[in-house]
Amino acid sequence: MDTVHPIYLVGGSKGGVGKSMVTLAMADYLQRKGTHAVLLETDTSNPDVVKALRDEIKCAAYNLDDADGWIGFVNFCDTHRGAAVIVNTAARNQAGVTRYGGTLARTLARTLAELERQLVVLWVINRQRDSLELLHIFGQTFPDTLTHVVRNGYFGEPDKFTLYQESQLRKTIETKGRSLDFPDLADRVADEVRSQRISIRKAAEVMQIGQRAELFRWRELCDDMFSKVISIEGIGHEQ
């Protein structure tokens, strides 16, 4: 019998918070741990993550603003029951999160029950208030979902995330999930990954030795972060 892996949804709603880099890092982590993973991209207008990973893992892109997209989304998860599904979500504003989140919640509730899957959310934030407001809206739509908040180190050390650190929202998140710290990657290396649209695995093979050294340092820190919330056996870690 296939191992039942969760559906990992990388959210954040705002553009530019670092969802794509977290998605690339998660795919790299799962691959190196020997876990079969597939990617589902919902940003069909700018599918950069698909372009980076399509030669390594099975990828699909669906627009979840229409019925055909939802049909494809659900069928993709069903087809790949033995794989960990990574969902990279498109950027949305507050109204979009409210409307889209409600549909997502209703559809996934039925789908997850039938597929016997758990939904695990990694919500990426920066230090701005609107990033937290979008998380709050998402949390109201998914009150029972296991959600982990990812503080993107590109925007500063954890103690710089003052709004989140001092919020009731953090306390609510940490009753079930975790607050995680995604390590900053040197701009020179991150820019090369993004501009060439390559995977982390590919970058580790083709970059110059100096860039590779930085990438390996960052990779180890990513491993530490993901190991806290991802079990390669397909069962979430206990708190």
Secondary structure, DSSP 4 states (H G I P E B T S, - for coil): ----PPEEEEE--STTSSHHHHHHHHHHHHHHTT--EEEEE--TTS-HHHHHHTTTS-EEE--TTSHHHHHHHHHHHHHTTTSEEEEEPPP--HHHHHHHHHHHHHHHHHHHHHHT--EEEEEEE-SSHHHHHHHHHHHHH-TTSEEEEEEEGGG--GGG-HHHHTSHHHHHHTTTS-EEEEPP--HHHHHHHHHHT--HHHHHHHS-HHHHHHHHHHHHHHHHHHHTT--TTSSPPP-
